[in-house]
């Protein structure tokens, strides 16, 4: 049966439509291990995490918190909080939630 288990296969007649979501156009090619729509606040967490990663990249390029805040139209304090979370290790992030 290859890589798929028997319970993971859809019958030929099943009317499945891969509609994706606003973040990824296809569920079948989504890089996430769990659907953001199935997690509480999943979409919001994903968007904030991605924004924090982009902020961190700008910080590493030498931009100040004030400059980054202007780019994302948020306060400098929001940038500082986002950067702190983005720089934290996964273990530190779990304890902060």
N, C-alpha and C positions, 0 to 999 in steps of 0.2 A: 504494500500500500504506500510505499514511499515514506516521506517525512510526516504525513498527516495521519492522525489517529482516526479510527472509523467513526467516532462520535463528532469529529470536527468537520466532516464532509457534509455538504448540503445535497439533498436529493436533486436530481435533474429538473424536477417540476417546481422546485421552490422558487417563488417570485422575488428573489433577493435583488435589491437595487443598491448599489454602492454609491450613496449620495455624499459621503464625506461630511465635512462640517466647514465652518467659516475659516478654520485654521489650516486644514488640509483637504484637498479636493477628493481624495479617495481614502476610504477606511482601510482598504487592502494594502495600500502603500504608505500608510501612516507610520512614522518612526517611533511613536510613543508606545510603551508597553501596555498602558491602560488608556482607555478613551477619556478625554478631558470632560466629555459630557456626562460620563458616569460617576465622576468624582465630585464631591461637594466643593464648590468654588473652583473646580478644575480649570475652566477656561481662564478665569481671572488670575489664578496662580501661574498658569503657563505664560500668559501675556506679561505679567509682572516679572517673572524670572527671565524671560527673553529680553525685556527692556533693561533689566539690571545687567545682563551680560553685555548688551550694547553700550551701556554706560561705563562698564568696567573697561571695555575696549578703548573708549574715548579717554578714560583716565590714564590708561597705559600709554596713550599717544601724547600725554602731557597736558591735557585739558584740565582746567580747574572745575570745581564743583559748580561754581556760578555759571561758567560757560556751558557745562553739560545741562544745567537746569534750564537755561534759555533754549537749548536745542529741543528738549523734551517738554517744555512748557510746564515745569513743576518747580517747586521750591528747592533751594540748595539743601535744605534739611532732608527732603525726600530723596535727593541724590545720595546724600551721605548714608541714609538708612539702606538704600538699595545696594550701594557699594559694599557696605558692611556685610549684608546677607550674601552677595555674590562672591565675596572673597572668603566666606566661611567654608569650612570643610563640611562634607555631607553630615557627619556626626554632629557638628555644632548646629547645623540647620535643623536637624530633627529635634534637638533639645530646645531650640528657640521657638518652635511652633506651639 
